[in-house]
Amino acid sequence: FVHASDTLWELAAEEVRKAEDEEEQSLHQRTVFFLGSKGGVRPKIFFFARDEPPKATLALEYTFGRRARGHNTLKDIAHLWELGGGDSLSDLVQIPVTPQSFSVVLVLDLSKPNFLWATATKLLQIVRMLMDKACSSSQRTGIPLTFRKDHPDRELTDPLPVPLLIIGSKYDLFQDFESERRKIICKTLRFLAHYYGGSLIFTSNRSDTMMSKTRMFVNHLAFGTEGGKSLCTDPSKPLMVPAGMDSLSLIGSPSTMDVDIGTLHARSALDLWKKVFEKIFPSENTSEHKELKDPAKDPQYSELVIDSMRAQKDQELNQYKRNMSKSWRDLDLES
């Protein structure tokens, strides 16, 4: 039914509004949050097949991707957030966390094993804390479980309430490590991925094959496409372990080398793996991370001209403060 007072323009505008509403309702929108080792979080590499190397992430950045479900159909949207700076800017994690259609991609630099444990566990603990705040018990219903009800490790692990993918980057450097050290890192990352209910894959941006497999896992989180189903746990090859396909019995006990597990006092399985791993790969001093909390002091963002001007202005400001302090002390105030 059309009112006589309705103009052709008003009718057209109403049709456009209806079409936009229908399109918005039919679109599938997901959020994928990338975080991890300093210099290793680059969703533009893992998500988009591009030739040019992307610039390093500055603090918290946002981009998006679209994918059509079929020919002449609506495109689903993936919202991509990336946190740079390793765990030094972890306070920003809370910005993109939402309970709906949210997943986490943790990128770890395999070439720097002394940072692996601290970076992984700190960031995953922060994500868990923020998800607990963002998700009520009713909102968590419908989130797919990593382990089936009869899985033997169901009560021995503590999966995140959202899908998780752990990417071990720079495999081209990692493969040159001594065999026993590679084996220790592989087993430890398998344990972490299994404990937190995530998938694990090793990759290198120098290998098209490995990058293609990695994009399959990422696209699964972003668009719900077919995920990787192949399993590779051989430490002499790039690992690929989809969530739920590993087990504590297959992973085995921590690789100890010269470490006597009996001398370690651990409160839990997670704590035991931490103590064993850090006996072999001691965590680096984190004082540098605390000092670089301010991105302006981070050398990866250095700009010679701007930094020299900033240093000059800082000197002028300090001189101004000293002059002002001196002038106030010289004042002869009346009583």
Helices and strands as residue ranges (DSSP letters): H 8-26, E 29-36, H 43-47, E 60-68, E 75-83, G 90-94, E 102-109, G 113-115, H 116-134, H 137-140, E 164-169, H 171-174, H 179-195, E 199-202, H 208-223, E 240-241, H 248-251, G 261-263, H 269-280, H 287-291, G 295-297, G 299-301, H 304-330
